[in-house]
Amino acid sequence: MLYTYPQLYPGILVKRYKRFFADVQLDTGEIITAHCPNTGPMTGVCQIGAPVLVSFHDNPNRKLSYTWETIEIDGIWIGINTALPNKLIKIALEQRLFPELGAYQQIRSEVVYGHDNRSRIDFLLTDGGRSIYLEVKNTTWSMGDVAIFPDTETTRGQKHLRELIDVMPEHRAVMLYLINRSDKTKFAPGDTTDPIYGQLLRTAVAKGLEVLPCRFEVTPEGVEYLGLAELAF
């Protein structure tokens, strides 16, 4: 298994509010407020009454002791914690799970780049030749068997695509979409939610951007890498 969860506690989603809060009724009957580490609209993956799993953190500096980790919808567990994808990808990079990237020796995280030096690339991979600029996007929204990103307008995501275009062709640029559920076998941009992002992605691909739509299986025990989804655009 690529990643093993700490002990998780089952419950039912009661409500999500103010973006960062989720009330959960644990199996014990207790209703707790958990931190919701996903600030987006969570389209299609925020079903009241659905089974969820939360982690507990015994840290006196935390305002909320619980964190919402996963939700089960139609029998499929879906990752909710957006702090986890970059950790997963770092582990996968260290284990060389993506042969599409070829050889690299050094993995650096959160490296400053861009014209204004105010952006940070999620991962910079180097081997003495062309560097690989790799950006990670968590993906949970879907239609049919197609995973879709984004589920809302993202000017930040648009900016990332423009900056990746700028590093090519001197360097390789890779957009990795972490599909945080096992039931989707295809990937496409969210043209209805952010048509500018869809246009930019296609432009970037035409200029040499590499797209890796990576499928992951989420279970109550942990997360496993399944391989690539098919591009559907």
LUMLOMI-682549 format. One record per residue (C-alpha): x, y, z. Coordinates in steps of 0.05 Angstrom, whole numbers, padded with zeros to 5 digits, always signed. Layout:
REM residues N
XYZ;...
This chain:
REM residues 233
+00000+00000+00000;+00027+00069-00019;-00001+00104+00043;-00031+00077+00107;-00080+00120+00146;-00073+00130+00221;-00131+00103+00261;-00196+00129+00231;-00264+00136+00265;-00328+00121+00227;-00388+00167+00227;-00442+00200+00185;-00437+00269+00154;-00488+00316+00187;-00469+00381+00153;-00411+00420+00124;-00409+00496+00134;-00363+00557+00130;-00319+00515+00084;-00273+00491+00140;-00323+00456+00186;-00360+00390+00183;-00406+00362+00236;-00402+00286+00240;-00442+00238+00282;-00393+00184+00303;-00415+00112+00309;-00415+00122+00385;-00472+00173+00375;-00428+00233+00393;-00432+00292+00345;-00364+00324+00334;-00340+00382+00292;-00283+00362+00246;-00236+00405+00205;-00254+00402+00131;-00188+00408+00094;-00221+00422+00028;-00241+00494+00014;-00273+00481-00053;-00347+00468-00068;-00335+00392-00064;-00384+00382-00121;-00415+00313-00118;-00374+00290-00058;-00409+00326+00000;-00470+00283+00012;-00506+00294+00077;-00519+00227+00111;-00462+00191+00075;-00411+00149+00114;-00346+00186+00130;-00281+00172+00165;-00245+00222+00210;-00176+00222+00242;-00162+00245+00313;-00103+00289+00331;-00083+00297+00404;-00051+00365+00395;-00068+00421+00445;-00051+00473+00392;-00106+00450+00346;-00174+00483+00349;-00208+00420+00323;-00183+00351+00344;-00215+00314+00286;-00200+00318+00211;-00248+00295+00157;-00209+00245+00114;-00256+00207+00068;-00329+00198+00047;-00365+00138+00018;-00411+00151-00041;-00445+00095-00080;-00399+00044-00048;-00334+00082-00066;-00289+00115-00016;-00265+00184-00039;-00207+00223-00009;-00228+00290+00021;-00165+00314+00056;-00130+00360+00005;-00067+00362+00048;-00055+00289+00030;-00046+00289-00046;+00023+00321-00047;+00046+00273+00007;+00021+00215-00035;+00056+00240-00097;+00121+00252-00061;+00120+00180-00036;+00103+00156-00107;+00160+00197-00136;+00209+00169-00086;+00186+00099-00105;+00192+00115-00179;+00120+00094-00193;+00111+00138-00254;+00154+00110-00311;+00126+00165-00356;+00172+00214-00321;+00235+00177-00339;+00299+00182-00297;+00310+00235-00244;+00355+00237-00183;+00332+00296-00141;+00262+00312-00117;+00250+00382-00090;+00183+00408-00063;+00152+00478-00065;+00206+00509-00108;+00198+00583-00125;+00189+00597-00200;+00151+00641-00249;+00163+00711-00275;+00149+00744-00208;+00182+00690-00166;+00119+00687-00125;+00094+00619-00148;+00116+00551-00123;+00118+00489-00164;+00095+00427-00125;+00155+00386-00147;+00219+00400-00187;+00254+00337-00211;+00325+00341-00236;+00378+00294-00263;+00429+00342-00292;+00391+00350-00357;+00323+00381-00370;+00286+00393-00305;+00215+00369-00296;+00165+00419-00267;+00108+00379-00238;+00043+00408-00212;-00009+00366-00173;-00084+00377-00175;-00132+00338-00130;-00191+00312-00170;-00257+00285-00141;-00313+00312-00185;-00338+00267-00240;-00392+00256-00293;-00404+00183-00312;-00336+00148-00315;-00298+00214-00327;-00260+00249-00271;-00262+00324-00281;-00220+00383-00258;-00236+00436-00237;-00305+00434-00205;-00307+00511-00201;-00271+00569-00233;-00198+00570-00212;-00157+00632-00229;-00100+00601-00189;-00103+00538-00233;-00104+00582-00296;-00042+00617-00270;-00007+00551-00259;-00020+00530-00331;+00007+00595-00358;+00070+00588-00317;+00080+00516-00340;+00074+00539-00412;+00129+00590-00398;+00179+00537-00374;+00174+00498-00439;+00210+00478-00482;+00273+00491-00441;+00244+00445-00387;+00192+00391-00384;+00124+00410-00354;+00077+00359-00324;+00007+00368-00297;-00011+00309-00252;-00085+00302-00235;-00092+00258-00173;-00159+00223-00183;-00177+00211-00110;-00226+00155-00124;-00221+00087-00158;-00284+00086-00201;-00264+00135-00256;-00225+00111-00315;-00222+00174-00358;-00203+00247-00347;-00225+00313-00378;-00222+00387-00359;-00283+00420-00329;-00303+00461-00390;-00372+00478-00361;-00344+00502-00295;-00282+00538-00321;-00278+00543-00397;-00216+00586-00393;-00180+00530-00355;-00202+00480-00408;-00175+00525-00464;-00110+00537-00428;-00100+00462-00415;-00109+00446-00489;-00062+00502-00509;-00010+00478-00459;-00016+00406-00485;-00006+00431-00556;+00058+00466-00532;+00085+00403-00499;+00052+00398-00430;+00049+00326-00407;-00015+00305-00371;-00015+00248-00321;-00085+00231-00296;-00067+00184-00240;-00120+00138-00210;-00117+00122-00136;-00159+00074-00095;-00181+00100-00027;-00200+00050+00028;-00210+00056+00103;-00140+00028+00110;-00102+00072+00062;-00089+00093-00010;-00061+00053-00068;-00038+00075-00138;-00077+00042-00195;-00045+00072-00257;-00065+00123-00309;-00135+00142-00332;-00150+00154-00405;-00150+00225-00431;-00219+00244-00456;-00208+00311-00488;
